[in-house]
């Protein structure tokens, strides 16, 4: 089972895009995306220095463009990727890369959204001097408690041994002087306290823009940063991406979902390395390839051949025909017979795990065509539960 992942801000480095532009068609794409974003992405990815590409308004579009370019280098026909890739996930702004890769929105829409996200977050960050520091080591609960005791937010939960704290420079300095037991604090090269209340103004701006984005439902399982749940509704994906600007990134829960799925292979799109390193530490035995340069494409294609599956149920059937499990658990079916007419927002099932439970509904109503599970069955993340024809469908 194969997953594609996309990194977030801080993964970029000067000149990282240079070798990728040697691929056929890559320069043309980057020039077009430069026109879309109003930024010279070729310059920023090849010639700009570290301080320049640290700027949130530049870094985010650059990262998403590079990630989409890397994905298209692997899958020139995206439908082939949707057929072979079981799930996708991104860290922070990488969620937009993943959404584009899953077919939720076009590359152009993804880059326009990212450009506005970067501008809004940069503007919010300019109000107060803020930043982020990685806390490495220590007990996760004790680390989080210590972070909060200094008025900071545990903004990124990156799995075993790493939580990122975010807040003002003064708060971060206090944490560095008083670190959690058996942990060290390392400042990060980012330009703000992302995924905290400091970013609330940016959420408002993006909420104004989001309704105009043309979206479709994901063509593979989409794993959300908010809680690691599988999303199968395109509008919900966009809504979560907007909300995550001021909420913590739970990459630890994304990796838990990957484990529940039974993932065996992971490919990280450019600029790669950060997420595959986390996966190696947290999911031992999973094979990984980090697309750091085009010469890594051959290894990635071998991984696809070995771990890609052609039985992606979400790709085979439109997700508006399916109700799927958001996480691993046990399904409790509602008393609905096949052939029954469902009103909008009807409850059809509940999925229960040892961590949580979620009631599943059909927002638009329709006709219950076929149950795909029995009551009490164990289900995996993204597993189809019920096939539904929306009202008006033949």
Buried (B, 14 or more C-beta within 10 A) or exposed (E): BBBBBBBBBBBBEBBBBEBBBEBEEBEEBBBBBBEBBEBBBBBBBBEBEEEEBBBBBBBBBBBBBBBBBBBBBBBEEBEBBBBBBBBBBBBBBBBBBBBBBBBBBBBBBBBBBBBBBBBBBBBBBEEEEBBBBBBBBBEBEEBBEBBEEBEBBBBBBBBEBBBBBBBBEEBBBBBBEEBBEEBEBEEBBBBBBBBBBBBEBBBEBBEEBBEEBEBBBBBBBBBBBBBBBBBBBBBBBBBBBBBBBBBBBBBBBBBBBBBBBEBBBBBBBBBBBBBBBBBBBBBEEBBBBBBBBBEBBEBBBEBBEEBBEEEBBBBEEEBBBBBBBBBBBBBBBBEBEEEBEBEEEBEBBBBEBEEEBBEBBBEBBBBBBEBBBEEEBEBBBBBBBBBBBBEEEE
